[in-house]
Amino acid sequence: YPAVSNVQEEPSPVLGSRQMTARPPTRAPALFLLLGLVLAGCSSNPLDSLNPFKPQEDEAERGTIGFIQGFFGGVATDEPRAAVIGREILTAGGTAADGAVAVSLALSLTLPSSAGLGGGGVCVINDAVRKERETLDFLPGAPGVIPPGTQQATAVPGLLRGLAALHSRYGRLEWRQLASPAEKLTRFGNQVSRAYATDLKQISPTMLADPGFLRFLTFEEKNRLIREGDFVKQLSLSSVLSRIRSQGAGDFYTGLLSRQLVAAVKEAGGSLSRKDLRDYTPRWRPSLRVPYIKATTFHLPNVPGGSGVVLAQMLGMLVKHGDWDDAEPAERLHLLSEVSARAYGAYWRNLGQGGGGHDPERQISEDAVDRLYAGFQKDRRTALSATAGIPAVPPRAVPRAVPRAVPGTSFIIVDREGSAVACSLTMNGLFGAGRVAGGMGIVLAQPPPPPGAGLGGPAIMLLVNETQNTFYFGAAASGGIAPAGSLAGVAANAIMGRDEEDLVTALSTRRVHNSGFPDTTYYEQGLDGALIQDLTRRGHSLGPVASLGLVNAVFCPSGIPHKENLSCSIRNDPRGFGLFYSSE
């Protein structure tokens, strides 16, 4: 196990714009290596030797809340109760993947406006034990056939098969332990959070016209719509989750639950067949990779639609530019607007060319990033027509109005071994299709949107040193008009910023975004007036927006795993009403 002995022998470099130094692996003494081999033979986990709490833990108690003593990792979500459940799974000895499964199931009932059994999502995974980094795509699918008489087309659910695949590959606790917390919330009740109540205020009258959906949102005790603080039970969904806990996710796709769901969707006026459910398959893909410094690499979602490519191109240009720590606030905002306009401009160009063949590796190559970055001016906005390969006139499919907000939710979770999962969940619209599977309590997602419909898509990332097998940074963004741009800005401020700039500062900084077409730099309301004037002087056409998205993030400058002097911070976005847990 030479790689393991290297991790033990050499402390991980501290990540920061001015602190990180390269340390080549050294050869361990023969006696130390022999001891490492003996210890490794006693455990299936080669990282156990880095665990300072191991002697105090009784393996028979794994799965019990509080099993982990000391540092357990951390979790940050857009909805508080889901974060509590994630923390419980981590302290019970679950992996980051275990926690991601439990958090996703919890969000399906605590935030059904943005996540649910009828929807799906995307996760980027770093598994420290297996030294693997990949993308899991379980986005809601398009129905094979939309039968005559369908009132509202609905998607093929992907969430449960995706979570089952994640658990099967990277989980440690039993499936029933991960499904049980969500089941208990539906059976015994849960208070409506402010995060959920905020979405409830945005429901369209059209949705409330559907009797089944109206019934789903009615607080029966007072005969009104549910609101913040109401204590709500969901007994129909509880029965579904009980069977999923005992029978596994497969029953939802090929068993009794699949028959019930197809009948309920038809009754609700939606579109779903048993063949759709049976044939749905989540997809594993290698993550998109953007090299950073000192053997660290950004890992991004590799999914159709271009969101991962756009984020990778933005990060590639920011890395190429450098000097982020020495740049003034106005210069940083100018740079973020420029790189987002160029990355999205390339997206619109590829869309106008029929999608560009979806060759992500080519689109994020060093040559491609160099072409996008060419012509950047430090003190002046550069028109897209002056950027190589980006047309001055957008394709007809490109919206010219203010980009619409993209509903969805995201979270980041990391365990003490350095395994991490960043996920973006979606219903393809607020409350999906606005239909509920009667008798099951499952909100149904909309079918996938056509290419170019909005600027959304999964915006998630992990930063890992693959040589040292060390995790440093992870983040997940959702909501707003451009989650990818928000995520790139937070990552730059946290990782590339000055030594005194921490994750709290990175998340609270006002954000900007330019989607290329229209050529407008949108800024969050509350941005300092002097910065607005500076951007105007540089040639930006400006427009205010309420928010550019929510970002949940974790930054560990020391890296994980790290036995001594561990430094790790995890936070949710102050713009939202989420929650984070960690043992800092």
Secondary structure by P-SEA (a helix, b strand, c coil): caaaaaaaaccccccccccbbbbccccccaaaaaaaaaaaaaccccccccccccccccccccccccccccccccccccccaaaaaaaaaaaacccaaaaaaaaaaaaaccccccccccccbbbbbbbcccbbbbbbbbccccccccccccccccccccaaaaaaaaaaccccccccccaaaaaaaaaccccccaaaaaaaaaccccccccaaaaaaacccccccccccccccccaaaaaaaaaaaacccccccccaaaaaaaaaaaaacccccaaaaaabbbbbbccbbbbccccbbbbbbbccccaaaaaaaaaaaaaaacccccccaaaaaaaaaaaaaaaaaaaaaaaaaccccccccccccaaaaaaaaccccccccccccccccccccccccccccccccccccccccccccccccccccccccccccccccccccbbbbcccccccccccccccbbbbccccccccccccccccccaaaaaaaaaaaaccccccccaaaaaaccccccccccccccccccccaaaaaaaaaaccccccccccbbbbbcccccccccccbbbbbbbccccccccccccc
